[in-house]
Amino acid sequence: MLVIKDAKIYTSANKIYEKGTIVIENGKITQVGEEVTISENAKVIDAKGLVVTAGIIDAHSHIGGFGRTMEEQDLNEMTNHSTPEIESYYGIDFTSPMFTRAYTAGITTSALAPGSGNVVGGLVCAVKSYGKNMDDMCIENPIALKMALGGNPKGVYGKRNQMPMTRMGIAQVIRENFLKAQEYMKKQEQAKDDNTKKPPYNQGLENVARVLRREIPIKVHCEQFDMLTTLKIAEEFNVKFTLDHAWGSSDFYDEISSAKNLVGVIFGPAGVYLTPGECGKVDIECLIELNKRGVLCSIMTDGPILNPDVIIQQAGELVRFGASEEIAINMLTINPAKIIGQSHRIGSIEVGKDADIVIFKGIPTLDTNAKVVTTIINGEVVYQ
């Protein structure tokens, strides 16, 4: 039994304890509150004067697949504009020191996605920051299918004089993937149990079919008016989606907040891109208004584009613009947990959930000098 005693606890479950205690057993949270029962042989962490949150969740990252400074490209299979058949799971080096940097910064889970070189990049998985191997660290695969609009795929394939050179081409590539998968599913349904009539097995179309069956969302790299393309295509095919990066969202509050298939907005990174065009409006304050309108919002690092510790600083910008520290903390914890479909396990400090917990000196998002003191993953102290 591990006990965190007498901390200020932001549960991310609509409750803040000013002097609360958390009891952890077998990797799970078994008690949380101001009056709990503690075993005599429990290991106790005295957290008086400290602040506790659920483990931070980075809902869009590439750590383990791009090296430390993008020198590797194991998450960008840029040989075809559409590679829905591949999985980020197999491109991740679980021994990468970026995972250590993540958990020392309080990030306990990351959604690890293929890069944005292709229009359709492949499947995304959710991975804990600490473990023996990928089987141990991965908590679900897949959680989404990665797609990308705008300058990234244009920059890759335009230079080769191949489709897509334009935004027109990108939109059509996405539509063609859905149309082919629809036809594939139709033939499978018509064949029923007659294997001789079924279409040849196609892993890529199987993965796109998961999206069409609304089992997983598309995770779409898009900014500025490219977001409207995502909204339109998602409505046409009735698929769930997330808006990733989402710079310029303040220009499209009505459109984004009324999109029926939107799972959430994963904003960022802020403070790294300030270039003309689609990267020219990094308006993180838009999350305050989107949150008021009921949109599920979270913050990303796009690691290793930004180092893991910067995720808290980005959330602090929201507080500077007028959000409460609790709302900002939720955008690091329970909101991304819901967006990546893992809120039944992670994202808040509640009985029965994984004991992924961070202890801070100072209030994260509010105190500019707040520091991670301890990180706990699956009930194990991994950093102190």
Backbone torsions as a table, in degrees:
resi	resn	phi	psi	omega
1	MET	NA	132.1	175.9
2	LEU	-117.2	133.5	-177.2
3	VAL	-124.9	131.9	171.7
4	ILE	-107.2	116.2	-166.9
5	LYS	-114.8	137.6	168.5
6	ASP	65.0	38.1	178.9
7	ALA	-100.9	159.7	164.7
8	LYS	-80.7	119.0	-171.5
9	ILE	-114.3	118.1	168.8
10	TYR	-92.0	103.9	-172.9
11	THR	-77.3	-18.7	-170.4
12	SER	59.1	26.6	177.3
13	ALA	-134.6	41.0	176.8
14	ASN	63.8	30.2	179.6
15	LYS	-150.2	134.1	173.3
16	ILE	-121.6	125.6	176.5
17	TYR	-100.2	125.6	180.0
18	GLU	-74.3	-30.9	178.5
19	LYS	-144.4	74.2	-172.9
20	GLY	-107.9	166.9	-179.2
21	THR	-132.2	142.5	178.6
22	ILE	-120.4	132.8	176.6
23	VAL	-111.4	130.4	-177.6
24	ILE	-121.3	130.4	176.2
25	GLU	-140.0	132.7	178.0
26	ASN	52.4	40.9	175.3
27	GLY	79.6	1.5	-177.7
28	LYS	-121.0	156.5	173.9
29	ILE	-81.5	121.9	-178.1
30	THR	-107.8	-23.6	176.7
31	GLN	-147.9	146.9	171.8
32	VAL	-152.4	133.4	-179.9
33	GLY	157.6	-169.3	-180.0
34	GLU	-96.7	-14.2	175.4
35	GLU	-130.2	101.8	-178.8
36	VAL	-129.9	162.4	178.9
37	THR	-97.5	126.0	-176.2
38	ILE	-118.0	130.1	177.0
39	SER	-70.4	149.1	-178.9
40	GLU	-64.3	-30.8	-177.3
41	ASN	-95.2	13.8	-179.8
42	ALA	-70.1	146.6	171.1
43	LYS	-84.4	121.9	-172.5
44	VAL	-110.9	129.8	170.9
45	ILE	-101.0	115.2	178.8
46	ASP	-78.2	109.2	-176.1
47	ALA	-110.0	23.9	178.4
48	LYS	-59.5	129.1	-179.1
49	GLY	82.8	-0.2	-180.0
50	LEU	-107.5	170.4	-176.1
51	VAL	-121.8	137.5	-178.3
52	VAL	-121.4	135.3	171.9
53	THR	-130.1	167.8	168.4
54	ALA	-65.7	159.0	177.0
55	GLY	-57.3	141.0	-180.0
56	ILE	-73.7	141.4	-179.8
57	ILE	-118.3	121.0	177.8
58	ASP	-94.9	107.1	-170.8
59	ALA	-81.7	1.5	176.9
60	HIS	-156.5	106.6	-177.5
61	SER	-150.6	165.1	177.7
62	HIS	-133.3	18.3	-176.1
63	ILE	-61.9	145.3	-177.4
64	GLY	89.0	-11.3	-178.0
65	GLY	-122.1	-10.4	-178.8
66	PHE	-123.5	16.9	-176.7
67	GLY	68.9	-154.7	179.4
68	ARG	-91.3	-30.5	-173.2
69	THR	-134.7	34.3	179.3
70	MET	69.7	16.5	-178.7
71	GLU	-73.5	-18.4	175.8
72	GLU	-109.8	158.4	-178.2
73	GLN	-136.3	43.7	-178.2
74	ASP	-74.4	-2.3	175.7
75	LEU	-114.3	19.5	176.1
76	ASN	-133.4	96.0	178.9
77	GLU	-90.7	78.8	-169.7
78	MET	-90.4	53.4	177.7
79	THR	-108.9	-7.9	179.6
80	ASN	-157.8	142.6	-178.1
81	HIS	-65.1	-17.7	179.1
82	SER	-131.5	118.2	176.6
83	THR	-133.5	61.7	-178.8
84	PRO	-68.6	-13.6	-175.8
85	GLU	-78.6	-15.5	-174.0
86	ILE	-93.9	164.1	-175.1
87	GLU	-130.7	133.6	177.9
88	SER	-59.4	-28.9	-179.2
89	TYR	-46.0	-41.7	-173.3
90	TYR	-85.3	-3.2	179.3
91	GLY	-105.5	7.2	-172.2
92	ILE	-103.5	126.4	174.1
93	ASP	-89.1	101.7	-175.2
94	PHE	-69.7	-12.3	176.6
95	THR	-88.8	0.5	-177.3
96	SER	-58.2	136.3	176.7
97	PRO	-64.8	-11.0	177.1
98	MET	-66.5	-26.6	176.1
99	PHE	-70.0	-36.9	175.2
100	THR	-63.4	-44.1	177.5
101	ARG	-60.6	-35.1	179.8
102	ALA	-65.2	-52.2	-175.3
103	TYR	-73.3	-25.6	174.1
104	THR	-72.2	-17.8	174.7
105	ALA	-93.7	2.8	178.2
106	GLY	91.7	1.3	177.5
107	ILE	-84.0	117.0	-176.5
108	THR	-104.7	-18.8	177.3
109	THR	-143.0	141.1	175.9
110	SER	-130.5	142.1	168.4
111	ALA	-87.2	110.2	-173.3
112	LEU	-100.1	114.8	-171.3
113	ALA	-114.0	153.3	166.4
114	PRO	-58.8	159.7	177.9
115	GLY	-71.5	-171.4	-173.0
116	SER	-111.0	23.6	177.3
117	GLY	-69.9	-33.4	-180.0
118	ASN	-101.3	157.1	173.8
119	VAL	-66.1	-46.6	174.0
120	VAL	-115.3	112.9	-168.7
121	GLY	-96.2	-25.0	-177.8
122	GLY	127.9	-176.5	-173.6
123	LEU	-81.7	150.7	-178.2
124	VAL	-110.1	143.5	177.1
125	CYS	-126.8	159.6	178.0
126	ALA	-105.8	127.7	-169.5
127	VAL	-134.4	131.5	172.4
128	LYS	-69.8	156.9	-176.4
129	SER	-82.6	-4.8	-175.9
130	TYR	-143.7	138.2	176.9
131	GLY	168.0	176.1	-175.4
132	LYS	-79.2	-33.1	-178.9
133	ASN	-163.4	-178.5	-176.1
134	MET	-65.3	-36.0	176.9
135	ASP	-60.9	-36.6	-179.7
136	ASP	-74.1	-37.9	-173.5
137	MET	-85.2	-33.0	-174.8
138	CYS	-75.5	124.6	-179.4
139	ILE	-99.6	-19.7	171.2
140	GLU	-163.8	138.4	176.2
141	ASN	-147.6	118.3	3.8
142	PRO	-96.9	165.8	171.6
143	ILE	-116.1	-11.0	-179.3
144	ALA	-170.4	168.7	171.6
145	LEU	-115.5	122.3	-175.3
146	LYS	-78.1	135.4	171.2
147	MET	-135.2	162.1	-177.9
148	ALA	-146.0	137.7	175.1
149	LEU	-114.9	168.1	168.8
150	GLY	84.7	-149.3	-168.1
151	GLY	-63.1	-29.1	-176.3
152	ASN	-66.1	-60.4	177.8
153	PRO	-65.3	-33.9	175.1
154	LYS	-59.4	-43.1	-178.3
155	GLY	-65.3	-32.9	-179.9
156	VAL	-76.2	-53.0	-170.7
157	TYR	-89.5	-25.7	175.9
158	GLY	-62.4	-38.3	179.4
159	LYS	-65.1	-23.5	-179.9
160	ARG	-93.2	1.5	-176.3
161	ASN	58.9	38.2	179.4
162	GLN	-119.2	157.4	172.4
163	MET	-72.6	133.4	7.9
164	PRO	-99.3	125.2	173.1
165	MET	-91.2	-16.4	-171.7
166	THR	-132.9	168.1	173.5
167	ARG	-65.4	-30.9	174.6
168	MET	-58.7	-46.3	-178.3
169	GLY	-64.6	-39.6	179.6
170	ILE	-60.9	-47.8	179.8
171	ALA	-59.1	-41.0	-178.3
172	GLN	-69.9	-36.0	176.8
173	VAL	-60.2	-43.5	178.8
174	ILE	-63.4	-46.4	-179.2
175	ARG	-61.4	-41.6	179.9
176	GLU	-61.8	-38.5	176.6
177	ASN	-60.9	-44.2	179.2
178	PHE	-68.4	-41.0	-179.2
179	LEU	-65.3	-41.9	177.9
180	LYS	-64.2	-40.0	179.8
181	ALA	-68.4	-36.9	176.0
182	GLN	-60.3	-44.4	179.3
183	GLU	-66.1	-39.0	177.3
184	TYR	-61.2	-45.9	179.5
185	MET	-65.6	-38.4	179.9
186	LYS	-62.9	-43.5	179.3
187	LYS	-66.4	-37.9	176.9
188	GLN	-62.7	-42.4	-178.9
189	GLU	-66.8	-40.7	-179.4
190	GLN	-67.3	-34.3	-178.9
191	ALA	-72.6	-26.9	-177.4
192	LYS	52.6	-118.9	-176.3
193	ASP	-95.1	3.9	-179.5
194	ASP	-87.4	99.0	-176.8
195	ASN	-63.9	-23.7	-179.8
196	THR	-70.8	-20.2	-179.1
197	LYS	-100.9	-7.4	-179.1
198	LYS	-73.8	147.5	177.3
199	PRO	-68.4	155.1	176.5
200	PRO	-55.5	139.8	-178.9
201	TYR	-60.3	133.6	-179.6
202	ASN	-135.9	109.0	-175.1
203	GLN	-61.8	-39.1	178.9
204	GLY	-61.3	-46.6	179.1
205	LEU	-68.2	-32.6	174.8
206	GLU	-60.3	-41.3	-179.1
207	ASN	-70.0	-39.3	176.0
208	VAL	-66.4	-34.4	177.4
209	ALA	-62.4	-32.6	175.8
210	ARG	-59.5	-38.0	177.8
211	VAL	-68.7	-45.4	-179.2
212	LEU	-64.5	-29.7	175.7
213	ARG	-83.6	2.7	177.1
214	ARG	64.0	28.6	176.0
215	GLU	-78.4	-35.6	177.1
216	ILE	-137.8	155.7	176.6
217	PRO	-89.1	167.4	164.5
218	ILE	-87.8	139.4	-178.5
219	LYS	-107.7	106.0	-164.1
220	VAL	-110.9	116.1	169.7
221	HIS	-68.9	111.9	-179.9
222	CYS	-161.1	149.8	179.3
223	GLU	-140.6	167.0	174.4
224	GLN	48.2	-139.3	-173.1
225	PHE	-72.5	-11.4	173.1
226	ASP	-60.1	-25.7	177.8
227	MET	-61.2	-34.0	-180.0
228	LEU	-68.4	-32.6	174.3
229	THR	-62.7	-43.3	177.9
230	THR	-60.1	-46.0	-179.7
231	LEU	-59.6	-42.7	-176.6
232	LYS	-67.5	-45.1	-179.6
233	ILE	-68.1	-39.7	178.3
234	ALA	-62.2	-36.8	177.8
235	GLU	-70.8	-40.8	-179.2
236	GLU	-58.5	-41.9	-175.9
237	PHE	-104.0	3.8	177.2
238	ASN	53.9	52.8	179.6
239	VAL	-116.1	149.9	176.7
240	LYS	-76.9	150.4	-177.7
241	PHE	-154.6	158.3	168.6
242	THR	-118.9	148.1	174.0
243	LEU	-97.7	111.1	-176.5
244	ASP	-105.6	133.4	-169.3
245	HIS	86.5	-68.2	169.6
246	ALA	58.8	25.9	175.3
247	TRP	-63.5	137.1	-178.3
248	GLY	90.8	11.1	-179.2
249	SER	-61.1	-25.5	-179.1
250	SER	-64.1	-15.5	176.7
251	ASP	-83.8	-10.5	-170.8
252	PHE	-136.2	39.9	-178.2
253	TYR	-56.2	-47.7	-176.1
254	ASP	-63.6	-45.9	-177.2
255	GLU	-64.9	-44.7	-177.9
256	ILE	-68.0	-46.8	-174.7
257	SER	-70.6	-18.8	-179.7
258	SER	-99.4	0.0	-178.7
259	ALA	-70.7	117.9	-171.0
260	LYS	-71.8	-25.2	-176.2
261	ASN	-100.3	7.2	-177.5
262	LEU	-73.2	125.0	174.8
263	VAL	-82.8	-42.9	-179.9
264	GLY	176.2	169.0	176.5
265	VAL	-107.2	127.7	178.0
266	ILE	-113.2	98.7	-168.5
267	PHE	-92.7	142.8	170.6
268	GLY	129.7	-174.4	-6.6
269	PRO	-77.2	151.5	176.9
270	ALA	-101.2	140.1	176.4
271	GLY	93.3	12.4	179.3
272	VAL	-124.6	-37.2	-179.0
273	TYR	-106.8	126.7	169.8
274	LEU	-147.7	75.3	-178.0
275	THR	-127.1	161.4	-178.3
276	PRO	-61.4	159.5	174.9
277	GLY	82.7	-137.7	-170.6
278	GLU	-66.9	-19.1	179.7
279	CYS	-100.8	14.5	-170.4
280	GLY	-94.8	0.6	-179.8
281	LYS	-135.2	89.7	-178.5
282	VAL	-97.7	88.6	-169.3
283	ASP	-108.0	68.5	-175.6
284	ILE	-60.0	-24.4	178.3
285	GLU	-62.5	-16.1	178.4
286	CYS	-60.5	-24.7	-178.0
287	LEU	-65.3	-26.1	178.6
288	ILE	-65.9	-47.2	179.8
289	GLU	-70.4	-41.0	178.2
290	LEU	-61.6	-40.3	177.1
291	ASN	-61.5	-42.2	178.0
292	LYS	-61.1	-31.7	-179.2
293	ARG	-85.7	4.2	175.6
294	GLY	90.0	10.6	178.3
295	VAL	-83.3	133.8	177.5
296	LEU	-75.2	118.9	-173.4
297	CYS	-122.2	143.9	174.6
298	SER	-144.5	175.8	-174.5
299	ILE	-126.5	142.0	-178.3
300	MET	-122.0	166.7	170.6
301	THR	-102.4	-25.2	-170.2
302	ASP	60.2	28.3	-175.1
303	GLY	-48.6	141.6	5.4
304	PRO	-89.9	18.7	176.2
305	ILE	-56.2	-47.9	169.2
306	LEU	-113.0	145.7	175.7
307	ASN	-70.4	152.3	-172.8
308	PRO	-55.7	-38.5	-174.9
309	ASP	-65.2	-16.4	-177.5
310	VAL	-75.4	-14.0	-178.4
311	ILE	-61.7	-36.9	179.6
312	ILE	-70.4	-37.3	178.3
313	GLN	-64.3	-37.4	177.4
314	GLN	-63.2	-43.8	177.9
315	ALA	-63.2	-32.4	177.2
316	GLY	-63.2	-29.1	176.1
317	GLU	-60.8	-35.2	178.4
318	LEU	-62.9	-41.0	178.3
319	VAL	-65.4	-39.8	177.9
320	ARG	-61.0	-32.4	179.4
321	PHE	-86.6	-3.3	173.0
322	GLY	123.2	-3.2	177.3
323	ALA	-75.5	155.9	173.7
324	SER	-76.4	157.5	178.5
325	GLU	-64.0	-30.5	179.6
326	GLU	-66.5	-43.4	177.8
327	ILE	-61.8	-43.3	-179.8
328	ALA	-64.5	-41.1	177.8
329	ILE	-63.4	-39.3	177.9
330	ASN	-60.4	-32.5	179.5
331	MET	-74.3	-8.1	174.2
332	LEU	-103.3	-11.0	-170.0
333	THR	-127.6	-87.1	-172.7
334	ILE	-69.7	-35.3	-179.6
335	ASN	-63.1	-52.7	177.1
336	PRO	-63.6	-30.2	175.9
337	ALA	-60.4	-42.7	178.1
338	LYS	-67.5	-41.7	-177.1
339	ILE	-62.8	-38.6	-179.6
340	ILE	-92.2	8.1	173.3
341	GLY	74.8	27.1	-176.0
342	GLN	-123.0	19.1	-175.9
343	SER	-70.1	-11.7	174.9
344	HIS	-74.3	-15.1	-177.4
345	ARG	-117.3	-38.3	-170.7
346	ILE	-135.5	171.9	172.7
347	GLY	104.7	-14.6	178.8
348	SER	-152.2	160.8	179.2
349	ILE	-97.0	93.0	-177.7
350	GLU	-140.2	152.2	179.7
351	VAL	-59.6	131.9	177.5
352	GLY	98.2	-14.6	-178.5
353	LYS	-87.3	162.4	175.9
354	ASP	-57.1	140.3	179.6
355	ALA	-83.9	71.3	173.3
356	ASP	-104.2	106.9	-167.3
357	ILE	-139.8	143.9	177.3
358	VAL	-124.2	134.2	176.6
359	ILE	-108.3	127.5	-177.4
360	PHE	-115.9	150.8	162.1
361	LYS	-97.9	109.6	-171.8
362	GLY	100.2	162.2	-179.4
363	ILE	-91.0	114.0	179.5
364	PRO	-63.4	145.7	-175.9
365	THR	81.2	-23.6	-178.8
366	LEU	-104.9	-49.3	-179.0
367	ASP	-89.5	121.8	-177.8
368	THR	-66.7	-19.9	179.5
369	ASN	-103.9	16.6	178.3
370	ALA	-61.7	135.2	-177.1
371	LYS	-127.7	144.8	173.3
372	VAL	-73.4	125.6	177.6
373	VAL	-97.9	-42.9	-176.6
374	THR	-145.1	138.7	171.5
375	THR	-120.7	131.4	-180.0
376	ILE	-121.1	128.5	177.3
377	ILE	-126.7	126.1	-177.3
378	ASN	53.4	36.5	176.8
379	GLY	81.1	0.6	-178.5
380	GLU	-106.8	131.6	175.6
381	VAL	-72.4	112.6	-178.0
382	VAL	-104.6	-15.1	177.9
383	TYR	-150.6	135.5	178.2
384	GLN	-154.9	NA	NA
